[in-house]
Amino acid sequence: MDRRTFVKRTCVGAALFLGGMDALAYDDEVKIPPPPPIDVREAPLAKRSPLGMPGLYPGRVVELSDHRSIAGNRVSQPIVRQMLERGMRELTGESSARAAWAKFVEPKDVVGIKINPSGAPACCSSPELVREIINAVQSAGVPARNIVVYDRFGYEMDMGGYQVLMPPGIRVLGVQDDRLDASGYDAEIYCQADFFGEWETRSYMASVVARQVDKIINVPTLKDHSASGVTGCLKNVGYGTFNNVARSHRAPFSFTNPLIGVMCSVEPLRSKTVLNIMDGTRMVWHGGPLTQNQSFIYQAGILLVSTDPVATDTIELDLIEKKRQTEGAPSVWERNPKSITSNNGEFYQDANKNLFYRQPGHIAVAGKLGLGESDLKKIDHRQLLMG
């Protein structure tokens, strides 16, 4: 990799991290430390794929809403199917869902479906939605043996029951069995930074992404996050692809901005991620990513479909901010030192408390890195009410 390319990428992220904080109103006593340099080693590409972030339709997000999609905390697969098909047609302009999917996957592809099992069983990528995505990928001619549903932690996938809930022939893969297992990662592709003096300063890319799949369909959930502000498309595919990422936040500070955006820009992850389908049937507006507190989980009944992860996360952030305002909770941009608690139990019970000074500015950083559109006013936000 050209070293000058790396330096430019890192400096843009660092500058935006600081500028984003300075542009906000927060207590002058809070000193947000600047991020360290992030060294990147990525796979060489002869040519960047036009399907990669921000994809074929930059700045376009289709939001589908149907109150019938979830009732009594149970997701309706037939309704989700209708929502997904409508969303894909609206996104692409194609007259059929099969033609829409054919723009992203081919029969020869090995297709990875990156789910988010964190927070299972209360809130995770709905198996009903994942099954419909699998059916759609197969309708484009991809055989079951070429489809892999994956995430970093196998034990979280176990909690979500994905191994038994996926169709026959589909591979279900947990990249690592426990937090210290590094066998599923590629030693040649990594991001390196010393955040808090940790002994291991590298985060490696999952081998399934680096070497095995040709295309990635990203299936995050609509939820807040105690360190990054929100868990969206960017965090799901970035932190869900690299290991050793929890080191980026040590209470009360977080370097998820700019690390999330930088990780998403690393090849081949950037070029392989071709579609984002955000599961908003449930919305976690506080306590994410792991809360089981139903008081903070709203049955929103929506899907967001886009090729642009930045635009989608910008919409997600707006939805969560509005919900928090409705519930009387402070913004995820909160910088009041009195909001910080070291008691996890308090955070999971009180929407006025945070574990970190959250960093939703990682979305704008990703936009600055060319991964999508972060200006809400410039996003082609198509809202479709279906039921």
Helices and strands as residue ranges (DSSP letters): H 3-22, E 39-41, E 60-65, G 67-69, E 70-71, E 74-75, H 77-92, H 97-101, E 111-114, H 127-139, G 144-146, E 147-153, H 154-160, H 162-165, E 171-176, E 185-192, E 202-206, H 207-207, I 208-212, E 215-218, E 221-225, E 229-231, H 233-238, G 246-248, E 249-250, E 253-254, H 256-264, H 269-272, E 273-284, G 294-296, E 297-298, E 302-306, H 309-326, G 337-339, H 344-349, H 362-368, G 376-378, E 380-385
